[in-house]
Amino acid sequence: MTDTSVSLAARLRADETIVTAWSTLAVPVLAELLGRSGYPAVTLDMQHGAHDIASVRDGIAAARLGGAHAVVRPPVDDFATVSRLFDLGAEAAIMPMVNTPEDALALVAAAKYPPLGARSWGPHRAAMLQGVSPADYLERANRETIAFAMIETPAALEALDEILAVDGLDGVFVGPGDMSLTLSDGADLNPSSERVQTLAADVAAKARAAGKLAGIFTNSVEDAKRGKEMGFRFIALGIDMGLFMDAASDMAGKLD
């Protein structure tokens, strides 16, 4: 189990590589089990997964109980939910489809307290889960809650320098699946293609040069290792549904 007394933000800024499991099933105890299995972080997916605010509320607490940092991906453009996720104890939010600096500014507004943003006050559950007072939570919140902007479209790639320049944005997170889909105008879904991987490497390099964190979703151990070499330090690898089916298939096969 991971020592979550050191924040996810602090670990990433120390250039530590953190691998996160990806949770799509709205079964909060799975977040705990993934943490106990050795994942240092668990990302609860509200965009394409089955999670809603109730399962995220319980999943954040379950992940922390399992010794994992809790991260959430909210639905597209649902900036209001970002504040709620941090109030519930999430350490990072990954906003999908950030295509402009204006989108990034909206994310920062929801994720950060003044003067960086416009997040309103109410993190009592977050402070409780982290074992700190509300006053202590406020003192550290802006540096220890991570706002990731997903880069996954031609528009985002074109505006990348402007997005990275947004004050208060902590990092970018590459979505190679949608990147391959949007770059090919819907003709090809190939997140491991050389074109997508080359563009991802460029995103990582620019993010690190700008002093920002860099994350990526990967579909294989090979892609995850390649992502680490590119400079990504927050790496998603392993979806709960696939992990469960692979383990179940392996077990069932032993009976033949």
C-alpha positions, 0 to 999 in steps of 0.5 A, a space after each residue: 500500500 502507498 503512503 498517501 500522507 505524501 500528496 500525489 502532487 508532491 510525488 509527481 513534482 519530485 519526478 516520481 512515476 505514478 501508475 494509476 489504475 483506471 476505474 470504470 465500474 461503479 463499484 467503490 470497493 474495487 478502488 480499495 482493492 486496486 490500491 491494496 493490489 499495489 496501484 499507487 493511484 486509482 482514477 475514477 472515470 465519469 466520462 466514459 465509465 459508469 461512475 456517478 457522483 455517488 460512486 465517486 464519493 464512495 470510491 474516493 474514500 475507498 481508494 484512500 482506505 486501500 492506500 491509493 491516491 484518488 483521481 477523477 475524470 469528470 464528464 466533458 465541460 462539467 467544470 462545476 463537478 470539478 469543485 465537488 470532486 476536490 471537496 469529496 477528497 480527490 487529489 486530481 481531476 482530469 478534464 477531458 477535451 480541453 481544446 483552448 486556453 479558455 477551457 483551461 482557465 475554466 478548469 483552473 477557476 473550478 479547481 483552485 481557490 482565489 487568487 488562482 481560481 474561483 473555487 468556493 469553500 466546502 472541503 470538509 470531507 476532503 480535510 477529514 479524509 486527509 486527516 487535516 484541519 480545514 484551515 490546513 487544507 486551505 493552506 495547501 490546497 492550491 499546490 496539492 490539488 492537481 488540475 490536468 487538462 486532457 490533450 486529445 484533439 488537433 485543436 488542443 495540439 495547436 493551442 498547446 503552448 497557450 494552454 500550458 501558459 495558463 497560470 494555475 494549470 498543473 499539467 496536461 494528460 494525453 488521450 491517445 485514443 481520441 487523439 488518433 480518432 480526431 487526427 484521422 477524422 474518425 477513420 482510424 483508432 490506433 493510439 499506439 501509432 507512430 504518429 500519435 506517439 511522436 505527438 505525445 512525446 512532443 506534448 511531454 517535452 513541452 509540458 516539462 519545459 513549461 514546468 507542468 506535469 505530464 500524464 498519459 493513458 496507455 493501453 499496454 505495458 510497452 506503451 507505458 514504458 515508452 511513455 515513461 521514457 518520453 517524460 510522462 510521470 503520471 501513467 494510466 495502465 490497466 482498466 478494472 473491467 479488463 483486469 477482472 476479465 483477464 484474471 477470470 479468464 486465466 483462472 477459468 482456463 486452468 480448469 481445462 
